[in-house]
């Protein structure tokens, strides 16, 4: 799959076929499922790729044509144009990962009532943020990233790290939630151990791998940071490169999906089951459950905004590939159960404007510009 993606990165807008017979729009086929990428790329080994792999898995299993489009720019106008392109190409389902699509879906869900829309990490609203509306042909799916981030921070400190870093991408809700949870998890673990830990915290402003990010991450490792949460698509690749070049070798926490295969420096990953959620939404659409109004027990039903988290098993850490030295499966299960039963409460971006507002007294937090 990575080889397929690599050959397409030079295009400013791409339309690539998959599923069924492997045809694409250039050969005249009309894909039924179309995904749009947000600011990141389709091969970011994180948010966009994780979502698209879910689309592709469902399409391949069911013999359905699918494709993705990379909009020229990350603007509402360009997202609108890309949705128009998808529908004109024959799309029956449009998948949009990222809160940046909220306004476009708000507009297009009424313009195309016969098209189903799956919005990941957002709920449709107008430009003023005053009117929120999810039509019956749309579902909004968000995750409790703060829970996954909490687990990562808690595990990192319990595993022996006392100097940590958070390298986030753009300060969007999902990234902020991961970061806020990370701070709180580190704080609670430090409190249990009777220690204080240090944490450097930074948003890069984007989701690309850059020399500047690698340089900053390298400086953190040189200053004594032992583990960095690379939270922002390809931002993590720059952090991994810095960790690999550090002496001693640094440790990294991946994001969105299990990123253990990307570098030996990845100790664990704060994941959310993007691919699973998309496949469940697609299954609901193609089974007809999506359109049912007489059964309120259907989770993935049109007209809803659903939130997935630990209680659903949709966020967490991949223990089977994690490389902890002290933090055990029993430790993980114990803290996970506390999150599920509500004995641990975790603030997100709606509860605090800054990580400094989290009142985590066992974390010496340094926010870097």
MORA-V241129 format. One line per field, one symbol per residue. phi: phi as a letter, one per 20 degrees, with the letter a starting at -180 (. if undefined). burial: # if it has 24 or more other C-alpha atoms within 12 Angstrom, else .. A space follows every 10 residues. Layout:
phi=???
burial=???
This chain:
phi=.ffffgfdff efccccebnk emfcffenfc fedcddeeff dfdflbffff ffffffffff fdmdfcbccd gfcecfffff fffgffffeo fdcddcepff egfffgfffe fcfededdde macfbefeme ddbdffeccd cccefffffg gfffffffeo edccccdeef fegffffgff fgffffffff ffemcdddbe cbdenacdec ffffffffff ffeofdbcee drlfgfffff ffffefcffe dcdebmcfdf ffafffeace dcefffffff ffffffenfg efddcfeffe dfndddcdbf femdcqceff dfcfecfdff ffffffffff enfddcfcff ebebffeele feceedede
burial=....#..... ..######## .#.##...## ########## ########## ########## ...####### ##.#.#.### #######.## ########## #########. .#..###### #####..... ..######## ########## ########## ########## ########## ########## .....##### ########## ..######## #..####### ########## ####.#..## ########## .######### ########## ######..## #.......## ########## ..#######. .###..#... .#..##..## ....#####. ...###.#.# #####....
